[in-house]
Amino acid sequence: MMDNLEKHTASRDNADQANGEILNLHASYTKEEEKAVLRKIDLVILPFMCFVFFLQYLDKQSLSYAGVFGLIEDLNMTSSQYSWSSSIFYVGQLVAEYPFIHLMSRLPLTKFVGVTIIVWGIVCMCLAAPKNFAGFSTVRFLLGFSEGAVSPAFVTITSIWYRKKEHNFRAALWISMNGLAQVLGCFLMYGIGKNSSLPIAPWRVLFIICGVITSAAGVAFFFLMPNGPKDAWFLNAREREVLSLRMALDREGGDKSSFSVAQLKEAIMDPKAWVVFWFGVLVCIQSPVFASLVNKSIGYTNLETMLYTAPSGAVQIALLWIGVGLVFIFPNQRTLVILILISPPLIGTVFLTKLDVTAQWGLIVASWLVCISIRPGFCC
């Protein structure tokens, strides 16, 4: 069982000593022990990741619901300004990515991410305060900036706790939270909108609620999310040893303490890296923020618009798991699978540009398709 591991014993021993830990890589473990450890990781680490990713998507997607419930009118926004309110979030996220990735290599990963979650929850609450477009767009930029650590950090956290062969399924689980956030976000806004005795506008209440939940989750993440196997409070000494041994099989795991300039240069010079980069840019151009406004333009009330928008999240989840299934069936055809996955949102975008408001269900279905993210192709 440990044949592959023993081939690399000498080099691994040196690496572990350099990290301040000595691991007996000649030790072994049973399949039952491995399953027990994996089960505990799935019950502790994965729920944390799923809930935080859920909140990330809910917080940025809340602009779509706020637009239906009076945000545009209250802040006297033009359609162009509303569009910029959506786009500027991603500008902030882009600005934050590189310094945050560097900081994640220097600081305890989960502690750093926990702080950013708390900060973005506070920023989300601040979205309820602005009285004009300038103030609102500034806070949206800060929201995007404060959320910049989560996606790259979760890729790293997945590699710390799971072997390569386990990444696809686990990454798909926390990415599924995008769709779930769309569904539950619509229902949350529906519930807030039904309350006619609110002292402030419903969209302001939505931002406050989302921010409070996010900051509370950040506090829990900071104190309860372990930084790595050696800090796994939910595992005993033997289980931590089993975890370290199983992760050593893939040469995975452990918090990275240095930023590799050589790897950065290698990525910059790799044409495939640029292909993936521009593909990611292009498939993310279509925005789900306008889907609810499309449905409202048909003539539905605010509450009805939320109900008709909610299924878009379920459609996204379904397509994601179709993509995961296709990758398992055709493991060497990932590019083909991704091309299949981009077809529904492309079709939806075309229909939105061609259909008239009289084609009610046609527009509704098209808006569902536009909301689909292409991330299943990347997580697989």
N, C-alpha and C positions, 0 to 999 in steps of 0.2 A: 504493500500500500504506500510505503514511503520511499520507494525506489528513486523516483524523480527528485525527491527532496535531498536524499543522501548524496547525490551527485554534486550538489553545490554546497556541501557542509562547510568546507574550509573558508570559502569566500564569504559565506553568510555569517559565520562566527565573527569574522573581522568586522563586518558591517554592524552587527548587533552590539559588539563591544564599543564601537565608535559612537553609537547612540546611547551608551550608558547602560545597556541591558545585555545580559548573557542568556542566551536561549539554547537549550539542549536540542539541537535539530535532529539528533539520532532518536529522540523520543517518538512515540507513536500514539495514536488515538483510534478509537473505534468509530464506526459509522454512527452508532447510537449517540456517542458523545458529541460528534459533529452536528448531528441533527438537533440535539438539545440546545447547543450553543446557538445555532442558526435560528432556532425558534425564539429564543430569548431576544436575539438581536432584532428579529422581525416584530416582536411585541413592544420593544422600547425605542430603538433607533428609527425604524421606519415610520411609526406614527408621528414622531416629532417632525420628521422631514415632510410628511404628507400634509400635516396641519399648517406648517409654516408656508409651504408652497401654495396651499389653498388660500391662505390669507394674502399672500403676495398678489395672486391673480385677482382676488376679490377687491383689494384696495385700488388697484389700477383700473379694473373694469368698472368700478363704481361710478366713474365719470359717465358711462353710457346710461346708467339708471338715473343719475342726477340730471342729465340733459332732458329726460322725459318729464321730470317732476319740477321744472321751473328754473334750473340753473341758468340756462341761456337767457331767459327773460329777466331774472333777478339781477344778473350782472351785465345786462345790456350787451351781450356778445353778438357779433356777426357770425355767420356760418364759418368764415375763414378763421376767426378767433377761436371758435370751438374746436376746429380742426387742429389748430396750433396747441390748444390745451392738451390734446391727446398726444401730439408729436413730441412736445417738449419734455414729456416724461422720459421718452426713450433717449433724448439728447442727454439728459441728466444721468441716465443709466450708462450710456456709452462713456461719458466723461469719468464716471466712477470705476468702471471695470478695471482699468490697468493699475491705478494706484491701490485699489482694494485687493487685487490679486497679489500685488507685491506685499501689502501688509499681511495678507493671509499666510504668506510664507515666512513672515517674521514674528507674528504673534500667535498665541494659542488660538487655533482655528475656531472652535465652537464658542469661545468667549467673545472673540471679535464679532462673529456673526450674531451672537445674542445681543450685543450692544447695538449693532446696526438695526436689528429687528425692533428693539425698544425705540430707537430714534425714529424709524420710519412710521411706527405707530403714532408717535407724538406729531410728526409732520402730517400724517393723514388726518388727525383731529383738527389741525390748523387749516385744513381745506374748508372747514365750515365757517371760517372767519372772513375771508376776502369780500370786498364790496364791488370789485371791478375786475376786469380781465387781467390787468397788469399784476395785481396781487395774487390772483388765482393761478396764473401761469407760473409765477415765481415759486409758489408752493408746490406746484406740480413738478417743476424741475427738481426741487429739493427732494420730493418723494421718489422720483426716479433715481436720483443720486444715492439716496439712503438704501435703496433696494438693490444696488449694484453688486453686492457681495453674495446674494443668496444662490443664484444659479451656478456660478463657478464653484462656490463652496460645496454645494450639494453633489456636484460631480466628484469632487475630492472626497467628501464624506462617504459616498457610495463605494469608492475604491478602497477606503480605509477598512470598512467593515465587511465587504463582500468580495468574493472571488470574481474573476472576469466572467465566468460562465453564468454568474448570478446577477450580473449588472442589468441585463435587458429587462427582466421581469420587474426588478425593484425600481429601476428608473421609470419604467412605464407606470408603475403604481403612483409615484409622487407626481409625475407629469399629468396623470389622470385628474389630479386635483384642479387643473385648469377648467375642465368641463364641469366638474362638480361645483366649483365656485360660480360658474355662470348660472347654473340651475338654482342653487341656494341663494345667490345674490339677488336674482329676480324675485324669489319668494320673500326675502328679507325686505326688499324695497316695497313689495306689495303690502306686507304687513305694516310697515311704517306709513305708507300712503293711505291705508284704511283708517288710520287714527286722525280724526279731524280736530283733535284738541291739542295738537302740538304747539308749543310756544314759539317755535321757529320753523322755517321751511323744512319739509321732509328731506330734501337732499342734504341739508346741513346736519340733520339728525343721523343720516346714513353714514356720513364721514366720521362723525363722533363715535358712533357705535363700532365701526370697523377699526378705528384707531385705538380705542380702549381694548378691544379684544386682541389686537396685534401686539400692543405693548405688554399686556399680561402674558401672552405667549412668549414674547422675547425674554421676560424675566424667568419663566420656566425653562426656556431653552438655555439660558446662561447658566443656571444653577444645576440643571438636571442632565443636560446633554454632555456625555463624556467626550473628552478630546481625542481619545484613542483607546485601544484595547487595555492598556495598563491602567486607565482611569475608569474602566467599566464597573461601576458600583453594583450593577445587577448580575455580575458574574463572580463566582468564587475563584480561588487561586488556580484550581485545576482547569476550569472553563476558560480562564484568561490564557493559560498555556496552550490549550487546544486551539483557541482563536489565533494566537500568534503562529502556531505551527501550520494551520491551514492557510493563513494568509501568506506565509513564506513560500508556499508552493507556487504562487503566482508572482512572487517578489512584489507584493502589494502591501499596503497598510503603513501606518505610521504618519505622523504629522511632518510635513516638509519644513525644513528650517532654513532653506536658502533659495535664492532666486537664480536660476540658471540662465546666464546670458548666452551661453552656447546653444541651449535649446531654443531660446528666442530667435537667434540668428537662423537656426535650422528651419524653424517654422516660417520665418519671413522669406526664406529662399525656396521653400517648397511650393511648387505650382498647385499641388492638390489642396494645400491649406487655403490658398487664395480662391480656388474654385468653391470650396465649402463656405468660405467667408461671404462671397458674393451671392451664392445660392441662399444663404441665410438672410442676407439683406433683402433680396428680391421676394422671397416667399413671405416675408413679414410686412411687406408694404401694405397689403390689404389689412384693414383694421376692423375688428369687431365692434368698436365703440359706436359705429353708426348704425348697427343692425337694429337696435331698439327704436331709433328715430325713423328708420325706414318703415317699421311696423306701425308706428304712430301715424305716419303720413297717410296710411291707408284709411284712417278715420276712426281708429280705436281709441278708447279712453286710456288714461295713464295706467290704470290698473289692468285693463285688458291687454295693453301693450306688454306689460311684465309677464303675463301668462303666456302670451304667444312667443315671447323671446326665450323663455326658459328652456324649451326643448333643444335649443342650439347647443347647450352644454352636453346633453345626452348624445347628440349626433357626433360631437367631437370625441367623446369617450369611446363610442362604438367604433369610429374609424381608427382611433389610436390602437385599440386592441386587435382590430383586423390587421393593421400594419405589423403588430408584434407577432401575430399568428403567421403572417406571410413570411416574416423573417425566419421564424423557426422552421417553416416548411421549405423555404428556399434560402438557406443560410449564406449562400455565395452570390445572391442577387439583390443586395441591399439597394444598389442604385436603381434597379428596376422597380423595387417596392416603393422607393421614394417618389419616383415618377408617377406611379399609380396614385399615391397619396395626395399629390398636388392637384390632381384632376378635379376632385369635387369643389374645392374653394375657387379654382379657376372658372369652372362652370357657373358657380354661384355668382361670381363677379360679373361675368358676361351677362347673365340673366338680369342682374340688378341694373345694368346699364341699358338694357333693351326693353324690359317689361314696363308697362304702364301701371299706374296705381289701381286700375280696374282689375288687373290680374292679381287679386288679393293673395290667394294661397300660393301662387307662383312666386310672388315677392317674399312671402314669409319663408318658404322653403329655401329660396335663394339666400336669404339673410342667415338662415341656419348654416348653410354650406360655407358662406364667407367667414363665419366665426371659427371654422376648423383650423387648428394649428397644425403645422407640419412636423412638430417635434417627435412624433413616433418614429419617423425615419432616422432622426438623430440619436434617439435613445437606444435604438436597435443596432 
